[in-house]
Amino acid sequence: MSEAAIHSVTAPVARPELLASLDPLLREWLPRQRWFAGKGRPVTGFSLVTANELLPSTAQLGLLHLLVRAHQPLTPAQGSGTQPGDCYQLLIGVREALPPHLAPALIGHVEEGPLAGHTVYEALHDPRPADVLLEALRTRARVGELRFERDRRQEIRGDLIPRLITAEQSNSSLVFGDTFILKLLRRIVPGVNPDLELPLTLAREGCPRVPAPTAWMAADLGEETYVLGVLQPYVQGAVDGWELALSELAKESEPAEDGCRGGEGFTGEARALGRATAEVHTALARALPTVTLGHVQMERLVGGMTERLAAAAQAVPALRPYAAGLRTAFAALADLASEGQTWTAQRIHGDLHLGQCLRAPSGEWSLIDFEGEPSKPLAERRMPQPPLRDIAGMLRSFDYAAHAVPGALGSARAGAVPPVPDWADICRAAYCAGYAEVAGRDPRADPVLLRAYETDKAIYEVLYEARHRPDWLPVPMAAIRRLAASP
């Protein structure tokens, strides 16, 4: 489909009537989605941010692009009442009847309004709507408020077969012919999204550790721009660091023929991953401004860590006996800052762990998903921070992998005892050593800041596991005991 063809089949949508007809269906369907952030609170209504037709709903197959804001009751901490909640990107297919192979994508049957008598469904399960998205990116189409852009230096073929990645994610991803992967953001916020900003920056710096964006889509609403998705090269045959670590752990936990355990197969990978992380950090520090954090800034940082500890201890009783010991990690950092020590902050990944790293068949590592922690405000995710925050996240990830027991279907569950007792320590040391080879400074040379960030991360993990995966709670609690007792 050409750009002209996209324009010719699209038309303004009867927006109020459309939303009213979809409202009861979305109230049931949206909270069940993995990427819906407001779980535990009912959806009381929606407001429409924008609506556009990528394929006309009057045809045999329609495709609607919606940005909707879900209204939910306030939490007890926020007070009483209802407020406009998060904004979500929806791609809704429209058919008179749904073929059997698309049954899992069903949203519901519309009974009134402009789509009365039609069936609506999650369009990303359907190859035809996926083709429309790729063609719009290839041709740099404009559809209402939607804008599709691309790097003209990279070729985008129009005959690539799409498939939806069904693994649970906080967003949605389509792979096109093992050539590209399109990450579609689900919870949308206005502003410069680091998931596009930082990979573009690293591409300009010539850093090979991050796939360069090929194309992207955005919505221009008044003076605000919303980044909606990013198309990047797909690393065929790559495995993420978490799955590779579990695979190597399984090998290392098996006795060798001489009765000893297997070799330290992941140590070299951890070292290479440390080098890759340092390459990304040094490239970002070259390209974007850095700042110096002194006493005032560190006092604010420590204050946030201390508040998070207090809130977590209130929510998770198991944390309370260790709270005093954990606070010493933050107090030690505050003491250093009051003595005049400063730290350099820069743009970082923001949510680094083994699952955010891909190892290509060639052995090269790439870092992906620069969105940061989606629960944090965008302005906070774009703030310069000490690189040790990323490093602490990776060190905690090694600890998680060490306690994980691979399941029959390739998933993992928490184990009480690591199958290789010293595995995490060995990998942590190798990672830091690899980082030092590129950065010129070993992260362990700043133990006070590193301990503070590790402690803060472990506290977050305790709160998360207590709420969502109680069986995994022993993993961060083991780290809590260690960190609380550290000098």
Disulfide bonds with the S-S distance in Angstrom:
none
